[in-house]
Amino acid sequence: TKTRSVLLVSSTTLASATMPTDRSDGGQSAEARERIMVAAVRCVERDGVRNVSMEGVAAQAGVSRTTLYRHFPGGRGQLVSETATWQVGRFWRRLAEAVADLPTLEDRLVAGLVLGTKLMRRSSILSNLLEPELDELVNALQPTETIVHQVMRDYLTEMLLEEASAGRLRDGVDAREASDYLTRMILSYMGSPAGWDLADEQQTRRLVRTQFLGGIAPAKE
């Protein structure tokens, strides 16, 4: 169905946005860039964002500085920016794959929040997105923010329409307005959970039922 594919396709597009479009080399350039970005992630995990250097990434990736600059001619700024975008795309794709076969919107929201929280806690890049003093990462991802919001709204709209067809929404709920509300709630609570432990499935399900879907879905017995 469309809801099973829209987030997967869009997150794949986001993840691949940093890859070269010229495939005349049989994809070797894309593979080399991905290897470099994997190395950059490892450097961030080991040394922190502020201490990432072109020399360190080149050594981690096993490539020369010349090769590194051929793929990232803009230097460290380009490398950090594109690695962050690539990592965020991988994050959303992982979530999309994890929730794709779950039967209800509630189940998908709960599973996505729990897994997303665990992934963010394990990733220095993703967890550092919540640190306001790290302007470098925040600024790097600003161009993708609108894309992420739109993808999530479209995905949730389709899910809400399916829920409505199954009789699992309150009468009069507008799917588009509800999807916008849920998008804001998801991003807000993933960034600042306000005392909720979103790695705990029971807590997260209670949050989803009372705060996310309280005015959207009928109360459960």
C-alpha positions as CSV (number, residue, x, y, z in Angstrom):
1,T,0.0,0.0,0.0
2,K,1.0,3.6,-0.3
3,T,1.5,4.0,3.4
4,R,3.9,1.1,3.4
5,S,6.0,2.7,0.7
6,V,5.8,6.5,0.9
7,L,8.1,6.8,3.9
8,L,10.5,4.2,2.7
9,V,10.8,5.8,-0.7
10,S,11.2,9.3,0.7
11,S,13.7,8.3,3.3
12,T,15.7,6.5,0.7
13,T,15.6,9.7,-1.4
14,L,16.9,11.7,1.6
15,A,19.6,9.2,2.4
16,S,20.8,9.1,-1.3
17,A,20.6,12.9,-1.8
18,T,24.3,13.1,-0.9
19,M,25.3,10.5,-3.5
20,P,26.6,11.4,-7.0
21,T,24.2,11.1,-9.9
22,D,26.8,10.1,-12.4
23,R,26.9,6.2,-12.4
24,S,29.4,5.9,-15.3
25,D,31.9,4.4,-12.9
26,G,29.6,1.5,-12.1
27,G,28.6,3.0,-8.7
28,Q,32.2,3.0,-7.4
29,S,32.0,6.8,-6.6
30,A,28.9,6.3,-4.5
31,E,30.4,3.3,-2.7
32,A,33.5,5.4,-2.0
33,R,31.5,8.3,-0.6
34,E,29.4,6.0,1.6
35,R,32.6,4.4,2.9
36,I,33.9,7.9,3.8
37,M,30.7,8.9,5.5
38,V,30.7,5.6,7.5
39,A,34.2,6.6,8.6
40,A,33.1,10.1,9.5
41,V,30.3,8.6,11.7
42,R,32.9,6.4,13.4
43,C,35.1,9.5,14.0
44,V,32.1,11.4,15.5
45,E,31.3,8.4,17.7
46,R,34.9,8.2,18.9
47,D,36.0,11.9,19.1
48,G,32.8,14.0,19.0
49,V,31.6,16.3,16.3
50,R,33.8,19.2,17.2
51,N,37.0,17.1,16.9
52,V,36.2,15.6,13.4
53,S,39.0,16.4,11.0
54,M,39.6,15.6,7.3
55,E,42.8,13.9,8.2
56,G,41.1,11.7,10.8
57,V,38.3,10.7,8.5
58,A,40.8,9.9,5.7
59,A,42.8,7.7,8.0
60,Q,39.6,6.0,9.3
61,A,38.4,5.4,5.7
62,G,41.8,4.2,4.5
63,V,41.9,6.8,1.7
64,S,44.3,9.7,0.9
65,R,43.5,13.3,1.6
66,T,43.4,13.8,-2.2
67,T,40.7,11.2,-2.6
68,L,38.7,12.6,0.3
69,Y,38.8,16.1,-1.2
70,R,37.8,14.7,-4.6
71,H,34.6,13.5,-3.1
72,F,34.1,16.4,-0.7
73,P,35.7,19.4,-2.4
74,G,34.0,21.7,0.1
75,G,36.2,20.3,2.9
76,R,35.1,19.6,6.4
77,G,31.9,21.6,6.2
78,Q,30.6,19.6,3.3
79,L,31.6,16.3,4.8
80,V,29.9,17.0,8.1
81,S,26.7,18.4,6.4
82,E,26.3,15.5,3.9
83,T,27.2,12.9,6.5
84,A,24.5,14.3,8.9
85,T,21.9,14.3,6.1
86,W,22.8,10.8,5.1
87,Q,22.6,9.6,8.7
88,V,19.2,11.1,9.2
89,G,17.9,9.5,6.0
90,R,19.1,6.1,7.2
91,F,17.4,6.8,10.6
92,W,14.0,7.4,9.0
93,R,14.4,4.5,6.7
94,R,15.1,2.2,9.6
95,L,12.0,3.4,11.4
96,A,9.9,3.0,8.2
97,E,11.0,-0.6,7.8
98,A,10.4,-1.4,11.4
99,V,6.8,-0.2,11.5
100,A,5.8,-1.1,8.0
101,D,3.9,-4.3,8.9
102,L,2.2,-3.2,12.1
103,P,-1.6,-3.1,11.8
104,T,-2.7,0.1,13.4
105,L,-1.6,3.8,13.7
106,E,-1.2,3.4,17.4
107,D,1.2,0.4,17.0
108,R,3.3,2.3,14.4
109,L,3.6,5.4,16.5
110,V,4.6,3.4,19.6
111,A,7.1,1.2,17.8
112,G,8.6,4.2,15.9
113,L,9.0,6.3,19.0
114,V,10.6,3.5,21.0
115,L,13.0,2.5,18.3
116,G,13.7,6.1,17.3
117,T,14.6,6.9,20.9
118,K,17.0,4.0,21.2
119,L,18.7,4.7,17.9
120,M,19.1,8.4,18.9
121,R,20.7,7.4,22.2
122,R,23.2,5.2,20.5
123,S,24.2,7.7,17.8
124,S,26.4,10.6,18.5
125,I,25.3,12.5,15.4
126,L,21.6,12.0,16.1
127,S,21.8,12.7,19.8
128,N,23.9,15.8,19.1
129,L,21.1,17.2,17.0
130,L,19.4,18.0,20.4
131,E,22.4,20.1,21.6
132,P,21.7,23.7,20.6
133,E,25.3,24.8,20.9
134,L,26.3,22.4,18.0
135,D,25.1,24.9,15.4
136,E,27.1,23.1,12.8
137,L,24.9,20.0,12.8
138,V,21.7,22.0,13.2
139,N,22.5,24.3,10.2
140,A,23.6,21.3,8.1
141,L,20.2,19.7,8.4
142,Q,18.0,22.8,8.0
143,P,17.6,22.3,4.2
144,T,16.1,18.8,4.9
145,E,13.8,19.8,7.7
146,T,10.9,20.8,5.3
147,I,11.3,17.5,3.4
148,V,11.2,15.4,6.6
149,H,8.0,17.3,7.8
150,Q,6.3,16.8,4.4
151,V,7.2,13.2,4.2
152,M,5.9,12.5,7.7
153,R,2.6,14.4,7.1
154,D,2.0,12.5,3.8
155,Y,2.7,9.2,5.5
156,L,0.5,10.0,8.5
157,T,-2.3,11.3,6.3
158,E,-2.5,8.0,4.5
159,M,-2.4,6.1,7.7
160,L,-5.2,8.2,9.2
161,L,-7.4,7.7,6.1
162,E,-6.9,3.9,6.5
163,E,-7.8,4.2,10.2
164,A,-10.9,6.2,9.3
165,S,-12.0,3.5,6.8
166,A,-11.5,0.9,9.6
167,G,-13.6,2.9,12.0
168,R,-10.8,3.7,14.3
169,L,-11.0,7.5,14.3
170,R,-13.4,9.9,16.0
171,D,-16.2,11.4,13.8
172,G,-15.2,14.7,12.1
173,V,-11.4,14.2,12.3
174,D,-9.7,15.9,9.4
175,A,-6.8,13.6,8.3
176,R,-4.6,16.4,7.0
177,E,-5.0,18.5,10.2
178,A,-4.5,15.4,12.4
179,S,-1.3,14.4,10.4
180,D,0.1,17.9,10.9
181,Y,-0.6,17.7,14.7
182,L,1.0,14.2,14.9
183,T,4.1,15.3,13.0
184,R,4.7,18.1,15.4
185,M,4.1,15.9,18.4
186,I,6.5,13.2,17.2
187,L,9.3,15.6,16.5
188,S,8.7,17.5,19.7
189,Y,8.7,14.5,22.0
190,M,11.6,12.9,20.2
191,G,13.6,16.0,20.8
192,S,12.3,16.7,24.3
193,P,10.3,13.9,25.9
194,A,9.1,16.0,28.9
195,G,9.8,13.3,31.5
196,W,8.5,10.3,29.5
197,D,10.8,7.4,28.9
198,L,10.2,6.8,25.2
199,A,12.4,3.7,25.3
200,D,9.8,2.1,27.6
201,E,7.0,0.6,25.5
202,Q,4.3,0.8,28.2
203,Q,5.0,4.5,28.9
204,T,5.1,5.3,25.2
205,R,1.8,3.5,24.5
206,R,0.2,5.5,27.4
207,L,1.6,8.7,26.0
208,V,0.4,7.9,22.5
209,R,-3.1,7.0,23.6
210,T,-3.6,10.0,25.9
211,Q,-1.6,12.8,24.2
212,F,-1.1,11.9,20.6
213,L,-4.4,10.2,19.8
214,G,-6.6,11.4,22.6
215,G,-8.6,13.7,20.4
216,I,-8.2,11.6,17.2
217,A,-9.1,8.0,18.1
218,P,-11.9,6.8,20.4
219,A,-10.9,6.0,23.9
220,K,-10.0,2.4,24.5
221,E,-11.7,0.4,27.2
